[in-house]
Every structure is written in structure tokens, then in C-alpha cells.
């Protein structure tokens, strides 16, 4: 009986050890499975982060590209608008540049004519047979009317060549101060515009007239007339 009891005890012990071994194996397998799951989860999360980063880079790249295209498009629209709507520049029929051109032309013309001329303008007058010109016929306090071809006309000084008067005078030249012998005749030229047409008026009047006007005629000097028309048109006269 004692031997039988011992054998039973041994069998029970072996069965107990086998059960523990099986539990340990299951525990190990469970732990291994959990590690695998944790590893797989970490890998999946890493891939998700990578995908998110890639997506953000794509969106950022797309936004940058879209912004650049918008700027280029805006610049193109501004350029097109500038071309289609050019800035308007005031355009007058007479200006300072043309005044300079006339000065140069008169220097050449007077040498050809064997005469000497000075330029005059308001508040810088020439004494022409007792009259202060151009102020006496063009100034605000003018003393005499002005006549062209024996007809009294309205006239005023204009730096732009435009005015409300019939004649707009832009420049005055005379040889009254440079002619050695007054009896030889003195000239005074009024350069101006009638409407938009350039005209050169000349007077050699040396005494008062019944109508008290200073009388002018259109010049018959073709070179002088042609030169002024060329300059008025914006070209350089020879």
C-alpha cells in the first residue's frame, strides 16, 4: 500500500508540473503575441505619421504652387491693364522745348538775313518807336489794340499756344535795339497761333495810326514762315 501511495504521489506531481509547463507556454505565447501586436501597432502608427507628413508636404507644395501662379497671373493682369490704359500725357501745341528750337532757328536765320534780333516777352519789353512791346498790345493793362490786315483782332500771350483770343502769341522778336539807323526800318515779329494754325506776324509801323492800333501783316519771308511751322509741328527746323 505504501508503494502504491508513493506512485500516486509521483504521478500527481508529474501532472502538476505538466500543467505549469503548459500554462507557462501559454503565457509565453500570449506575451509574444502581445509584443507582436504592439510592434504591429507601432509600425502602423509610424506609417500613418509618415503618410500624414507626406500629405502635408503635398498640400504645402500645392499651396505654394497655387500662390505663385496667382502672383504671376496678377502681375500679368497689371501689365495688360497698363498697356491697355496708358497714362495720358498733356499735349500742347507749344512748350519750352519748342521755344528753345525757335531761339536756335532765329540765330541761324538772322545771320542769313544780315540782321540781329533779340527775344522779348511780357515784362521784358522792347522800346519799339515809343511803344513797350509786347505789353502795350498784349498785357492786362494794354494801351493799344492790335490789327491784322487792317482788322482789329483779339490777342493775348500764351505759353501753351492756346487761349480764348483769336491770336495766341508765344514769342516776340525785334531788331529795334540792334538796328543802327532807325530810318532804315525796324521789324517786330509776333510768333503765334490762330486756332491751331501757326502764324508769323510782322510790323514795321513807325508812327501812330488813326485807329491807334499796332498793325501787322502775315510775313512774306518763306524761310521764316516755314521754319516756325516746322517747329510748331514738333520737328527741328534747319
Backbone as JSON, one array per atom type, in Angstrom:
{
  "sequence": "XXXXXXXXXXXXXXXXXXXXXXXXXXXXXXXXXXXXXXXXXXXXXXXXXXXXXXXXXXXXXXXXXXXXXXXXXXXXXXXXXXXXXXXXXXXXXXXXXXXXXXXXXXXXXXXXXXXXXXXXXXXXXXXXXXXXXXXXXXXXXXXXXXXXXXXXXXXXXXXXXXXXXXXXXXXXXXXXXXXXXXXXXXXXXXXXXXXXXXXXXXXXXXXXXXXXXXXXXXXXXXXXXXXXXXXXXXXXXX",
  "N": [[0.82, -1.2, 0.0], [1.9, 1.19, 0.74], [3.76, 1.61, -1.28], [2.1, 1.93, -3.43], [0.84, 4.32, -2.8], [2.98, 6.05, -2.87], [3.6, 6.0, -5.6], [1.31, 7.06, -6.68], [1.5, 9.6, -5.67], [3.78, 10.47, -6.99], [2.84, 10.47, -9.65], [0.82, 12.35, -9.49], [2.39, 14.58, -8.97], [3.89, 14.78, -11.31], [1.87, 15.33, -13.14], [1.07, 17.8, -12.19], [3.35, 19.35, -12.66], [3.39, 19.24, -15.44], [1.1, 20.65, -16.05], [1.79, 23.22, -15.15], [3.9, 23.79, -16.86], [2.53, 23.9, -19.23], [0.9, 26.1, -18.8], [2.83, 28.08, -18.55], [3.83, 28.02, -21.13], [1.61, 28.89, -22.55], [1.4, 31.39, -21.44], [3.78, 32.51, -22.29], [3.38, 32.41, -25.04], [1.2, 34.11, -25.19], [2.34, 36.46, -24.28], [4.21, 36.84, -26.25], [2.54, 37.16, -28.43], [1.28, 39.53, -27.72], [3.46, 41.29, -27.78], [4.01, 41.18, -30.47], [1.67, 42.29, -31.45], [1.87, 44.82, -30.32], [4.15, 45.73, -31.63], [3.27, 45.64, -34.26], [1.27, 47.54, -34.09], [2.74, 49.87, -33.48], [4.25, 50.05, -35.79], [2.22, 50.5, -37.62], [1.23, 52.98, -36.71], [3.5, 54.57, -37.14], [3.68, 54.44, -39.9], [1.32, 55.73, -40.48], [1.85, 58.31, -39.51], [3.93, 58.94, -41.23], [2.53, 58.92, -43.65], [0.77, 61.0, -43.16], [2.58, 63.14, -42.92], [3.59, 63.14, -45.5], [1.29, 63.78, -46.86], [0.8, 66.37, -45.87], [3.07, 67.7, -46.87], [2.53, 67.51, -49.58], [0.16, 69.01, -49.73], [1.2, 71.47, -48.86], [3.09, 71.97, -50.87], [1.34, 72.16, -53.01], [-0.13, 74.4, -52.25], [1.87, 76.39, -52.23], [2.6, 76.38, -54.92], [0.18, 77.13, -56.07], [-0.11, 79.71, -55.0], [2.09, 81.0, -56.14], [1.37, 80.9, -58.82], [-0.84, 82.52, -58.75], [0.24, 85.03, -58.13], [1.84, 85.52, -60.4], [-0.15, 85.57, -62.31], [-1.57, 87.81, -61.43], [0.36, 89.8, -61.8], [0.59, 89.7, -64.56], [-1.94, 90.58, -65.29], [-1.81, 93.21, -64.35], [0.18, 94.27, -66.01], [-1.04, 93.95, -68.51], [-3.22, 95.64, -68.12], [-1.9, 98.06, -67.85], [-0.87, 98.38, -70.4], [-3.19, 98.48, -71.91], [-4.42, 100.71, -70.86], [-2.87, 103.33, -71.16], [-0.94, 105.9, -69.52], [-2.15, 109.12, -69.69], [-0.64, 111.86, -71.3], [-0.3, 115.31, -70.98], [-0.87, 117.31, -73.84], [0.28, 119.98, -75.61], [0.22, 122.64, -78.04], [2.39, 124.24, -78.02], [5.5, 124.6, -76.28], [8.19, 124.68, -73.8], [10.39, 123.39, -74.94], [10.0, 123.76, -77.69], [10.19, 126.5, -77.76], [12.92, 126.81, -77.27], [13.87, 125.6, -79.61], [13.01, 127.46, -81.49], [14.54, 129.68, -80.77], [17.13, 128.8, -81.44], [16.77, 128.51, -84.2], [16.25, 131.18, -84.98], [18.71, 132.4, -84.5], [20.27, 131.32, -86.54], [18.8, 132.14, -88.77], [18.86, 134.99, -88.63], [21.53, 135.49, -89.14], [21.73, 134.75, -91.78], [20.08, 136.67, -92.9], [21.49, 138.92, -92.33], [20.98, 140.47, -90.14], [20.18, 141.38, -86.69], [18.56, 140.0, -83.95], [16.6, 140.26, -80.96], [15.0, 138.47, -78.3], [11.76, 138.84, -76.86], [9.28, 139.18, -74.26], [6.3, 139.18, -72.1], [6.67, 141.62, -69.55], [9.27, 141.9, -70.17], [10.19, 143.99, -72.21], [10.54, 145.5, -75.49], [11.54, 148.67, -76.66], [9.75, 149.99, -79.0], [9.57, 152.24, -81.27], [8.6, 154.03, -79.32], [6.61, 152.53, -78.14], [5.99, 150.01, -75.68], [6.66, 146.84, -76.11], [5.96, 143.35, -75.76], [3.88, 144.23, -74.03], [2.23, 146.55, -74.33], [0.28, 145.92, -76.19], [-0.59, 143.38, -75.58], [-0.7, 142.93, -72.88], [-2.29, 142.94, -69.57], [-2.87, 145.54, -68.93], [-2.98, 146.85, -71.42], [-2.26, 149.36, -73.89], [-2.89, 149.82, -76.51], [-4.85, 148.6, -79.26], [-4.59, 145.66, -81.36], [-4.03, 144.98, -84.76], [-4.64, 142.97, -87.64], [-3.97, 142.69, -90.97], [-5.31, 145.13, -91.33], [-7.53, 144.85, -89.73], [-9.03, 144.98, -86.59], [-8.15, 142.79, -84.02], [-8.53, 140.25, -81.48], [-6.06, 139.41, -79.09], [-3.64, 137.64, -77.16], [-1.02, 136.83, -74.79], [0.37, 133.56, -74.63], [1.73, 130.77, -73.14], [1.31, 128.17, -73.88], [0.32, 128.22, -76.4], [-2.36, 128.31, -76.72], [-5.49, 129.91, -76.23], [-8.31, 132.0, -75.29], [-8.54, 133.99, -77.06], [-8.44, 135.37, -80.45], [-5.91, 135.31, -81.56], [-3.07, 133.69, -80.35], [-0.19, 134.5, -78.84], [3.15, 133.41, -78.73], [5.82, 134.05, -78.81], [8.13, 136.79, -79.22], [10.1, 138.71, -81.39], [12.53, 141.2, -82.17], [14.38, 143.68, -84.03], [14.74, 146.19, -83.14], [16.41, 147.32, -81.19], [18.9, 146.83, -82.13], [19.29, 147.82, -84.65], [21.23, 150.05, -86.4], [20.57, 152.45, -87.72], [17.66, 154.05, -87.38], [16.04, 155.0, -89.46], [16.29, 153.19, -91.44], [14.47, 151.29, -91.06], [12.71, 149.29, -88.8], [11.93, 146.08, -87.42], [9.36, 144.05, -86.03], [8.43, 140.95, -84.85], [5.72, 138.83, -84.28], [5.21, 135.7, -83.11], [2.89, 133.13, -83.28], [-0.35, 131.54, -82.8], [-3.28, 131.0, -84.67], [-6.19, 129.82, -83.84], [-5.39, 126.52, -84.19], [-3.4, 126.87, -85.98], [-0.15, 127.72, -86.98], [1.23, 131.0, -87.14], [3.11, 133.76, -88.46], [3.52, 137.01, -87.66], [4.26, 140.27, -88.8], [5.41, 143.59, -88.23], [6.18, 146.87, -89.33], [5.52, 149.3, -88.59], [5.93, 152.7, -87.94], [4.83, 154.92, -86.82], [1.96, 156.53, -85.27], [-1.42, 155.39, -85.82], [-4.71, 156.23, -87.16], [-6.66, 154.6, -85.93], [-5.36, 153.97, -83.67], [-4.12, 151.55, -83.36], [-1.7, 148.88, -83.39], [-0.43, 147.74, -86.31], [-0.28, 144.7, -88.1], [0.96, 142.34, -90.52], [0.78, 139.2, -92.28], [3.85, 137.47, -92.49], [5.98, 137.67, -95.36], [8.24, 136.31, -95.71], [9.44, 133.39, -96.67], [11.24, 131.48, -95.62], [11.29, 132.06, -92.88], [8.61, 131.72, -92.17], [8.19, 129.0, -92.91], [10.06, 127.76, -91.24], [9.03, 128.28, -88.64], [6.58, 126.91, -88.78], [7.49, 124.29, -89.05], [8.78, 123.87, -86.58], [6.6, 124.23, -84.84], [5.18, 121.97, -85.51], [6.57, 120.07, -84.19], [9.02, 119.31, -85.11], [12.54, 119.64, -85.98], [13.77, 122.63, -87.15], [15.72, 123.61, -90.01]],
  "CA": [[0.0, 0.0, 0.0], [2.8, 2.33, 0.84], [4.35, 1.79, -2.61], [1.04, 2.44, -4.32], [0.66, 5.71, -2.41], [4.14, 6.8, -3.38], [3.48, 6.09, -7.05], [0.25, 8.03, -6.95], [2.04, 10.94, -5.37], [4.69, 10.84, -8.09], [2.02, 10.75, -10.83], [0.19, 13.66, -9.28], [3.44, 15.63, -9.11], [4.23, 14.94, -12.73], [0.75, 16.01, -13.78], [1.11, 19.21, -11.77], [4.46, 20.01, -13.41], [2.97, 19.35, -16.85], [0.13, 21.77, -16.12], [2.54, 24.5, -15.02], [4.66, 23.99, -18.11], [1.57, 24.28, -20.28], [0.49, 27.48, -18.51], [3.97, 28.95, -18.89], [3.89, 28.09, -22.59], [0.53, 29.77, -22.99], [1.76, 32.76, -21.03], [4.84, 32.97, -23.21], [2.79, 32.65, -26.34], [0.37, 35.3, -25.07], [3.25, 37.62, -24.19], [4.8, 37.02, -27.58], [1.51, 37.72, -29.3], [1.09, 40.93, -27.34], [4.61, 42.02, -28.32], [3.84, 41.28, -31.92], [0.61, 43.25, -31.69], [2.42, 46.15, -30.02], [5.08, 46.06, -32.71], [2.48, 45.94, -35.45], [0.57, 48.82, -33.84], [3.75, 50.94, -33.61], [4.58, 50.15, -37.21], [1.08, 51.11, -38.31], [1.21, 54.39, -36.34], [4.63, 55.21, -37.82], [3.3, 54.58, -41.31], [0.26, 56.75, -40.54], [2.53, 59.6, -39.36], [4.65, 59.18, -42.49], [1.54, 59.26, -44.68], [0.26, 62.35, -42.84], [3.63, 64.09, -43.29], [3.63, 63.2, -46.96], [0.08, 64.51, -47.3], [1.01, 67.79, -45.55], [4.04, 68.21, -47.84], [1.83, 67.64, -50.86], [-0.73, 70.17, -49.62], [2.05, 72.67, -48.8], [3.62, 72.18, -52.22], [0.23, 72.59, -53.86], [-0.47, 75.78, -51.89], [2.95, 77.25, -52.71], [2.49, 76.46, -56.38], [-1.02, 77.9, -56.39], [0.17, 81.1, -54.68], [3.0, 81.54, -57.15], [0.63, 81.11, -60.05], [-1.74, 83.65, -58.55], [1.06, 86.24, -58.23], [2.2, 85.71, -61.8], [-1.37, 85.96, -63.01], [-1.88, 89.2, -61.04], [1.33, 90.67, -62.48], [0.24, 89.76, -65.98], [-3.12, 91.43, -65.43], [-1.39, 94.6, -64.17], [0.9, 94.66, -67.22], [-2.03, 94.11, -69.59], [-4.03, 96.83, -67.84], [-1.05, 99.22, -68.12], [-0.76, 98.53, -71.85], [-4.48, 98.86, -72.46], [-4.79, 102.03, -70.35], [-1.66, 104.12, -70.98], [-1.09, 107.17, -68.81], [-2.3, 110.23, -70.62], [0.33, 112.94, -71.14], [-0.84, 116.55, -71.53], [-0.29, 117.66, -75.13], [0.01, 121.35, -76.0], [0.8, 122.94, -79.35], [3.65, 124.96, -77.82], [6.09, 124.34, -74.97], [9.53, 125.23, -73.59], [11.32, 122.79, -75.9], [9.81, 124.43, -78.98], [10.75, 127.85, -77.6], [14.36, 126.65, -77.48], [14.08, 125.33, -81.04], [12.83, 128.73, -82.21], [15.71, 130.5, -80.46], [18.23, 128.31, -82.27], [16.45, 128.82, -85.59], [16.39, 132.62, -85.19], [20.15, 132.7, -84.57], [20.71, 130.97, -87.88], [18.06, 132.96, -89.74], [19.32, 136.37, -88.6], [22.84, 135.57, -89.79], [21.45, 134.7, -93.22], [19.47, 137.94, -93.26], [22.41, 140.03, -92.02], [20.31, 141.28, -89.11], [20.35, 140.88, -85.33], [17.28, 140.04, -83.25], [16.5, 139.87, -79.56], [13.71, 137.88, -77.94], [11.02, 139.59, -75.83], [8.08, 138.54, -73.71], [5.7, 140.05, -71.09], [7.56, 142.14, -68.5], [10.61, 142.07, -70.76], [9.71, 144.65, -73.42], [11.4, 146.29, -76.36], [11.03, 150.01, -76.98], [9.54, 150.0, -80.45], [9.04, 153.56, -81.64], [7.86, 154.6, -78.18], [5.69, 151.55, -77.55], [6.62, 148.93, -74.92], [6.07, 145.62, -76.65], [4.54, 143.16, -76.17], [2.87, 144.57, -73.01], [1.28, 147.6, -74.73], [-0.83, 145.37, -77.0], [-0.99, 142.04, -75.11], [-0.77, 142.87, -71.43], [-3.57, 143.2, -68.91], [-3.08, 147.0, -68.98], [-2.54, 147.26, -72.75], [-2.6, 150.74, -74.26], [-3.32, 149.9, -77.92], [-5.34, 147.34, -79.85], [-3.74, 145.02, -82.35], [-4.76, 144.76, -86.01], [-4.01, 142.1, -88.64], [-4.55, 143.02, -92.28], [-6.16, 146.3, -91.11], [-8.72, 144.5, -88.95], [-8.75, 144.83, -85.16], [-8.33, 141.4, -83.57], [-8.2, 139.96, -80.07], [-4.81, 138.67, -78.99], [-3.04, 137.58, -75.82], [0.16, 135.97, -74.64], [0.06, 132.2, -74.18], [2.9, 129.87, -73.14], [0.93, 126.87, -74.45], [-0.18, 128.41, -77.76], [-3.81, 128.24, -76.71], [-6.16, 130.94, -75.43], [-9.67, 132.29, -75.72], [-8.48, 135.07, -78.06], [-8.29, 134.94, -81.83], [-4.49, 135.04, -81.76], [-2.31, 133.34, -79.15], [1.2, 134.82, -79.15], [4.06, 132.61, -77.92], [7.18, 134.6, -78.82], [8.29, 138.08, -79.9], [11.49, 139.05, -81.76], [12.66, 142.52, -82.82], [15.73, 144.23, -84.23], [14.65, 147.62, -82.84], [17.53, 147.76, -80.36], [20.18, 146.49, -82.78], [19.37, 148.5, -85.94], [22.0, 151.29, -86.15], [19.92, 153.64, -88.28], [16.22, 153.81, -87.34], [15.35, 155.31, -90.71], [16.39, 152.04, -92.33], [13.32, 150.43, -90.8], [12.82, 148.28, -87.75], [10.94, 145.0, -87.54], [8.95, 143.29, -84.85], [7.72, 139.72, -85.25], [4.92, 138.09, -83.3], [5.01, 134.29, -83.47], [1.74, 132.64, -82.52], [-1.3, 130.6, -83.4], [-4.67, 131.38, -84.86], [-6.72, 128.47, -83.68], [-4.23, 125.62, -84.06], [-2.53, 127.11, -87.12], [0.95, 128.64, -86.68], [1.31, 132.2, -87.97], [4.17, 134.72, -88.13], [3.05, 138.36, -87.97], [5.35, 141.26, -88.81], [5.04, 145.01, -88.32], [7.25, 147.87, -89.49], [4.84, 150.58, -88.34], [6.83, 153.62, -87.22], [4.07, 156.08, -86.34], [0.6, 156.22, -84.85], [-2.48, 155.25, -86.82], [-5.98, 156.8, -86.7], [-7.38, 153.68, -85.03], [-4.47, 153.79, -82.52], [-3.73, 150.14, -83.29], [-0.44, 148.44, -83.98], [-0.86, 146.95, -87.46], [0.57, 143.58, -88.53], [0.61, 141.53, -91.69], [1.47, 137.9, -92.32], [5.16, 137.63, -93.1], [6.19, 137.15, -96.71], [9.51, 135.6, -95.71], [9.11, 131.96, -96.71], [12.12, 130.71, -94.72], [10.84, 132.29, -91.5], [7.29, 131.09, -92.02], [8.36, 127.55, -92.97], [10.79, 127.33, -90.04], [8.12, 128.28, -87.49], [5.61, 125.82, -88.96], [8.2, 123.04, -88.78], [8.98, 123.78, -85.14], [5.28, 124.05, -84.24], [4.76, 120.58, -85.77], [7.37, 119.19, -83.34], [10.25, 118.91, -85.81], [13.64, 120.59, -85.88], [13.95, 123.43, -88.37], [17.11, 123.73, -90.45]],
  "C": [[0.85, 1.24, 0.0], [3.4, 2.63, -0.49], [3.33, 2.39, -3.55], [0.83, 3.91, -4.04], [1.75, 6.58, -2.94], [4.01, 7.01, -4.87], [2.37, 7.1, -7.4], [0.72, 9.46, -6.72], [2.94, 11.42, -6.5], [3.9, 11.23, -9.32], [1.34, 12.1, -10.7], [1.19, 14.8, -9.44], [3.78, 15.89, -10.55], [3.11, 15.67, -13.46], [0.74, 17.49, -13.44], [2.18, 19.97, -12.51], [4.07, 20.21, -14.87], [2.0, 20.49, -17.01], [0.81, 23.1, -16.03], [3.27, 24.82, -16.29], [3.74, 24.47, -19.2], [1.12, 25.71, -20.07], [1.58, 28.46, -18.88], [4.06, 29.13, -20.39], [2.83, 29.01, -23.12], [0.83, 31.2, -22.66], [2.78, 33.36, -21.96], [4.28, 33.31, -24.56], [1.95, 33.92, -26.32], [1.22, 36.54, -25.04], [3.85, 37.91, -25.54], [3.8, 37.64, -28.52], [1.28, 39.18, -29.01], [2.21, 41.79, -27.87], [4.47, 42.22, -29.81], [2.78, 42.32, -32.24], [1.09, 44.66, -31.43], [3.33, 46.6, -31.14], [4.32, 46.43, -33.97], [1.77, 47.29, -35.3], [1.53, 49.97, -34.01], [4.11, 51.17, -35.06], [3.47, 50.86, -37.97], [1.01, 52.59, -38.02], [2.32, 55.16, -37.04], [4.31, 55.46, -39.27], [2.24, 55.66, -41.47], [0.86, 58.14, -40.43], [3.24, 59.97, -40.64], [3.7, 59.62, -43.58], [1.0, 60.67, -44.46], [1.26, 63.41, -43.24], [3.7, 64.28, -44.79], [2.46, 64.0, -47.5], [0.24, 65.99, -47.06], [1.99, 68.43, -46.52], [3.38, 68.44, -49.19], [0.93, 68.85, -50.86], [0.06, 71.45, -49.63], [2.59, 73.01, -50.16], [2.56, 72.71, -53.14], [-0.12, 74.03, -53.56], [0.57, 76.75, -52.4], [2.84, 77.47, -54.2], [1.31, 77.32, -56.78], [-0.8, 79.37, -56.13], [1.05, 81.75, -55.71], [2.27, 81.83, -58.44], [-0.29, 82.31, -59.95], [-0.99, 84.96, -58.7], [1.42, 86.53, -59.67], [1.0, 86.19, -62.59], [-1.73, 87.4, -62.71], [-0.94, 90.17, -61.74], [0.99, 90.81, -63.94], [-0.95, 90.67, -66.2], [-2.76, 92.89, -65.3], [-0.68, 95.11, -65.41], [-0.08, 94.89, -68.36], [-2.85, 95.37, -69.39], [-3.24, 98.09, -68.15], [-0.94, 99.48, -69.61], [-2.06, 99.03, -72.43], [-4.91, 100.26, -72.05], [-3.54, 102.87, -70.1], [-1.94, 105.42, -70.26], [-1.14, 108.29, -69.82], [-1.32, 111.34, -70.29], [-0.26, 114.19, -71.76], [-0.12, 116.94, -72.81], [-0.7, 119.07, -75.5], [0.7, 121.62, -77.33], [2.09, 123.74, -79.23], [4.16, 124.69, -76.41], [7.5, 124.89, -74.92], [10.54, 124.67, -74.59], [11.22, 123.49, -77.25], [10.31, 125.88, -78.93], [12.26, 127.82, -77.81], [14.71, 126.4, -78.94], [13.97, 126.62, -81.86], [14.02, 129.67, -81.96], [16.9, 130.1, -81.33], [18.01, 128.66, -83.74], [16.67, 130.31, -85.89], [17.85, 133.04, -85.26], [20.69, 132.42, -85.97], [20.07, 131.88, -88.93], [18.57, 134.39, -89.78], [20.7, 136.53, -89.25], [22.7, 135.52, -91.31], [20.92, 136.04, -93.71], [20.41, 139.13, -93.04], [21.8, 140.98, -91.01], [20.57, 140.66, -87.74], [19.06, 141.1, -84.55], [17.43, 139.62, -81.79], [15.09, 139.34, -79.29], [13.07, 138.67, -76.8], [9.76, 138.82, -75.43], [7.49, 139.48, -72.66], [6.67, 140.37, -69.94], [9.02, 142.19, -68.93], [10.4, 142.66, -72.16], [10.84, 145.3, -74.22], [10.74, 147.64, -76.61], [10.96, 150.12, -78.5], [8.81, 151.29, -80.82], [8.13, 154.15, -80.54], [6.86, 153.65, -77.55], [6.5, 150.47, -76.83], [5.93, 147.61, -75.31], [6.76, 144.37, -76.1], [3.49, 143.69, -75.19], [1.84, 145.6, -73.48], [0.13, 147.09, -75.6], [-1.34, 144.02, -76.51], [-1.23, 141.98, -73.61], [-2.15, 143.19, -70.88], [-3.91, 144.69, -68.94], [-2.64, 147.56, -70.34], [-3.07, 148.65, -73.11], [-3.16, 150.85, -75.67], [-3.89, 148.56, -78.36], [-4.34, 146.83, -80.88], [-4.58, 144.73, -83.58], [-3.94, 143.85, -86.92], [-4.75, 142.33, -89.95], [-5.63, 144.1, -92.14], [-7.47, 146.0, -90.38], [-8.34, 144.31, -87.49], [-9.08, 143.39, -84.74], [-8.07, 141.32, -82.07], [-6.94, 139.11, -80.04], [-4.32, 138.69, -77.55], [-1.84, 136.65, -75.82], [-0.28, 134.61, -74.12], [1.3, 131.33, -74.27], [2.59, 128.54, -73.8], [0.48, 126.98, -75.91], [-1.69, 128.35, -77.86], [-4.39, 129.33, -75.81], [-7.57, 131.14, -75.96], [-9.7, 133.38, -76.79], [-8.28, 134.5, -79.46], [-6.84, 134.56, -82.14], [-3.83, 134.77, -80.4], [-0.83, 133.51, -79.46], [2.12, 134.09, -78.17], [5.48, 133.16, -77.87], [7.22, 135.89, -79.63], [9.78, 138.31, -80.16], [11.5, 140.42, -82.45], [14.13, 142.9, -82.97], [15.77, 145.72, -83.89], [15.85, 148.13, -82.05], [18.89, 147.5, -81.02], [20.34, 147.13, -84.15], [20.07, 149.84, -85.74], [21.31, 152.56, -86.63], [18.42, 153.41, -88.31], [15.51, 154.08, -88.65], [15.39, 154.16, -91.71], [15.23, 151.08, -92.12], [13.6, 149.38, -89.75], [11.67, 147.28, -87.9], [10.58, 144.47, -86.15], [8.07, 142.14, -85.32], [6.97, 139.14, -84.05], [4.71, 136.68, -83.84], [3.85, 133.75, -82.63], [0.87, 131.68, -83.3], [-2.66, 131.28, -83.55], [-5.45, 130.08, -84.91], [-5.54, 127.55, -83.39], [-3.23, 125.82, -85.19], [-1.43, 128.1, -86.77], [0.99, 129.81, -87.66], [2.48, 133.05, -87.49], [3.7, 136.08, -88.61], [4.22, 139.33, -87.87], [4.77, 142.67, -88.91], [6.3, 145.86, -88.49], [6.66, 149.27, -89.27], [5.72, 151.49, -87.48], [6.12, 154.89, -86.74], [2.64, 155.66, -85.98], [-0.38, 156.18, -85.99], [-3.78, 155.84, -86.26], [-6.74, 155.9, -85.73], [-6.57, 153.36, -83.77], [-4.01, 152.35, -82.33], [-2.33, 149.94, -83.85], [-0.8, 147.43, -85.06], [0.2, 145.91, -87.85], [0.05, 143.01, -89.84], [1.29, 140.18, -91.56], [2.8, 138.08, -93.03], [5.2, 137.04, -94.51], [7.52, 136.41, -96.83], [9.24, 134.1, -95.58], [9.96, 131.14, -95.74], [11.67, 130.84, -93.27], [9.51, 131.59, -91.24], [7.39, 129.57, -91.99], [9.05, 127.02, -91.72], [9.88, 127.25, -88.82], [7.1, 127.16, -87.59], [6.24, 124.47, -88.65], [8.38, 122.83, -87.28], [7.65, 123.54, -84.42], [4.78, 122.62, -84.4], [5.57, 119.58, -84.95], [8.64, 118.71, -83.97], [11.31, 120.0, -85.67], [13.83, 121.31, -87.22], [15.42, 123.55, -88.71], [17.54, 125.18, -90.4]]
}
